[in-house]
Amino acid sequence: MKISGPSLAQVDRSSDLYRLLEQTHGRIAAKDATTWGPKAATEAAIRLNWVDLPESSVALLPRIAEVAAQFRDRNRVVLCGMGGSSLGPEVIALTYRKEIFIFDSTDPNYAQHALSGDLKSTVVVVSSKSGSTIETSAQRSLFQSAFADAGLKPADHILFVTDPESPLDKEVRAQGFAVINADPNVGGRFSVLSAFGLTPTALAGAPIEQLLKDAQSEKNEFLTAPHSILDTAYLLVARTTQYIAFTDAGSAVPGLSDWIEQLVAESTGKDGTGRLPIATENAKVAAIGGAFTVSYGGAGTDLIVEGPLGSHFIFWEWVTALMGAALKIDPFNQPNVTEAKEQTSTLLNEWKGVLPTFTGDATIGSIEIFGAGSNATEALSQLISHIPTDGYIAVMAYLDRKDDVAIAELREILASKSGRPVTFGWGPRFLHSTGQFHKGGQQNGVFLQITGDVKKDVAIPGQIYGFKTLVAAQALGDGKALASRKYPLLRFNLTNRSMGISELLKAAKAL
């Protein structure tokens, strides 16, 4: 991996921090579960096999090739998965220009996109360690029913990736489905080089063998010449107390920033500390709010990290593990992720399958305002006024990331207007990413939720509620988890999505 940039001049290889990173580097290579302290040792002991994946995953290649041959006449690949199960495959597909529909949403409109292709030519990869993830379970049920309704045998069109002997593994094997088992001693966000990352992308035609070769080469390089990886970890700890802005604009690895965002945020954002990664549009706006900036090619950022995609995967996983030791946190747990899940379940039980009617504090055009302010500009202004001096804004859009993609512009607008770092996440997938940091990291965020009315719901087979109710429960459930911490929280509901997005962007520009 080649690293460059002006920040390298500030690396102090004689410092106590650098010496700690050097020691930690060797302990990670030895898979020492005590590296992150006694409290983390139990979890680390069953999560460290990611260290070996560049080599151990080679054994998976014949099985993946066998399954790919089984589904060779299925030329449309849909991946049902969340967090680490989807973000890794997404960047692989984007980098190698392969088509995979990433179904990582509970928005009904997005669900309809997932179903819109020719079912006869579709193979669905359901990726889940246990099968209990509420989003993936709903997506699986939707496709199983769709195939059956179309007169197609689900087992001819659905492949499962899961841990061996998991409840999902046992269930679907008994039903005659194809299954590929992943290493159970690898956590989700570290799983991109496991069966979770390799299987769906292989079906789409990505060169997974080359990915592993590049990862092997990179690992061998930094084990013998560690300065590149140690320098990077040092800078991400020493040069910032919270914010790191990543931009993959113009690089050969589109989407990498989104993958790193989950890896770093969910791994380090706990115990009131951490590093908040922000996926940004370009280097020009990346540094807003004093963020340390990283890119993967060109110039204009504090640090430039260049290399093939497989190298990036093992490099950033190792960097994240190093950062965990330096920050004195357990990089492998996610203690606050369950909060939103529990709040969602509570609401679904309370609603009994019927979504209640909610009335905003004000309605202007296509925007319902749940919070202070007589219009959207005023509401945003009040939210910004509550940002702590060292704080940030989190925009959480529970919308269709295909048809409603224009809303993502809001991140850059709010960053420019507030002068503070701004994260943007699509709900509910950010709940498996930055959602951990928002609740477990530095307690200095303000939060903007954006929801949208749905004209046509999509039923979830086997449930009394549909996707419309599920996504609403996830948004409001997470809102409850945030509100319990007394965080400033504003929600906009778009009664007409396309018009509401235009109105909201205009309102933000008027700040």
Helices and strands as residue ranges (DSSP letters): E 2-4, G 6-10, H 16-29, G 33-36, H 38-45, G 49-52, H 53-56, G 57-60, H 61-70, E 76-80, H 84-95, E 101-103, H 108-115, G 119-121, E 122-127, H 134-149, G 154-156, E 158-162, H 167-174, E 178-181, G 188-190, H 195-203, H 208-224, H 227-238, E 243-247, H 256-268, E 276-279, H 283-286, E 292-295, E 303-306, H 309-327, H 337-351, E 362-364, E 367-370, H 376-385, E 392-397, G 405-408, H 409-418, E 422-426, G 429-432, H 434-440, E 445-452, H 467-483, E 489-494, H 497-509
